[in-house]
Amino acid sequence: MNIKFTKMHGLGNDFIVIDTVRESSLADLGTDELSRLSVHLCNRRLAVGADQLLLLCPSQEADFRMRIFNADGSEVEMCGNGIRCLARYIWDRGLSGKEVLEIETLAGIIRPEARGEMVRVDMGMPEFSPEKIPVDLQESETALLIDYPLEIEGRVFEVTCLSMGNPHCVTVIDDVETFPVSYYGPLIENHEMFPSRTNVEFIEILNDREIRMRVWERGAGETMACGTGASAAAVATSLKGITGRDVTVHLLGGDLSIEWSEDGHVYMTGPAVTVFDGVITSEILVGEDISVR
């Protein structure tokens, strides 16, 4: 059995895109099998290599549905860079002529819009209530988590927590370039405060319109970019009065433009690039206990 795929990236945050609408061999796989498939295919030494596996699926509620599996096999709600890539895949292959798509995700219906070579995405409205992020504080009086003191091995991080369809924990530091993201990232991601784990954004304020960011993604580790993370960081800094509502986020892989509009929605604009098309052969899947028919 051979499976066609496309390798794509958004600012270096890279994906294996598989079209289950046309690749029927994957249509009936269960979540456990897809999880194992993602772990195997995202391995950078033994298979294709990627941060996440993206599945283009049919939808009864929208134009298409996107499923997202991290490199560790966990399925997640939403991915900003991923949905830009999936939209670009749909347009480039003539699967839809609509300039604004509706794509069903576990975070709801997300609407990417073609803007020339860029893709603009209505990311929806941020969620701040602790129980919906989710954050477990056991403090019912806490309505918003802004500059909440989180102690990690003797160091106190002032964190702002919110959801952009998935959980985020944003903290401001002095020098993001030299900060040990790979050390503190997993400690915060897996802190007991976050029952579903969390994405962690370490940000440095450049001015009231620009921030620099590195991100530790839940289930994937440090990545070169994160669209929902950039959105969360821009919202957090605006909420704290550090920046305005239009922010350029400088990531390891490039820049994203984030607008927290007066209508409450967050709009993210950035590129989506096709790297190559390929075929996953049956030999690659041997020994992984993946029932691909």
HELIX and SHEET records of a PDB file:
HELIX    1   1 SER A   24  LEU A   26  5                                   3    
HELIX    2   2 THR A   31  LEU A   41  1                                  11    
HELIX    3   3 GLY A   80  ASP A   92  1                                  13    
HELIX    4   4 PRO A  130  LYS A  132  5                                   3    
HELIX    5   5 VAL A  181  GLU A  189  1                                   9    
HELIX    6   6 GLY A  227  LEU A  239  1                                  13    
HELIX    7   7 SER A  282  LEU A  285  1                                   4    
SHEET    1   A 6 GLU A  75  VAL A  76  0                                        
SHEET    2   A 6 PHE A  64  ASN A  70 -1                                        
SHEET    3   A 6 GLN A  52  CYS A  57 -1                                        
SHEET    4   A 6 ASN A  13  ASP A  19  1                                        
SHEET    5   A 6 ILE A   3  GLY A  10 -1                                        
SHEET    6   A 6 VAL A 273  ILE A 280 -1                                        
SHEET    1   B13 GLU A  75  VAL A  76  0                                        
SHEET    2   B13 PHE A  64  ASN A  70 -1                                        
SHEET    3   B13 ILE A 103  THR A 105  1                                        
SHEET    4   B13 GLY A 108  ARG A 115 -1                                        
SHEET    5   B13 MET A 118  ASP A 122 -1                                        
SHEET    6   B13 VAL A 266  PRO A 271 -1                                        
SHEET    7   B13 GLY A 254  TRP A 260 -1                                        
SHEET    8   B13 ASP A 246  LEU A 251 -1                                        
SHEET    9   B13 GLU A 210  GLU A 217  1                                        
SHEET   10   B13 ASN A 199  ASN A 207 -1                                        
SHEET   11   B13 PRO A 167  VAL A 172  1                                        
SHEET   12   B13 ARG A 155  SER A 163 -1                                        
SHEET   13   B13 LEU A 145  ILE A 152 -1                                        
SHEET    1   C10 GLU A  75  VAL A  76  0                                        
SHEET    2   C10 PHE A  64  ASN A  70 -1                                        
SHEET    3   C10 ILE A 103  THR A 105  1                                        
SHEET    4   C10 GLY A 108  ARG A 115 -1                                        
SHEET    5   C10 MET A 118  ASP A 122 -1                                        
SHEET    6   C10 VAL A 266  PRO A 271 -1                                        
SHEET    7   C10 GLY A 254  TRP A 260 -1                                        
SHEET    8   C10 ASP A 246  LEU A 251 -1                                        
SHEET    9   C10 GLU A 210  GLU A 217  1                                        
SHEET   10   C10 GLY A 221  THR A 223 -1                                        
END                                                                             
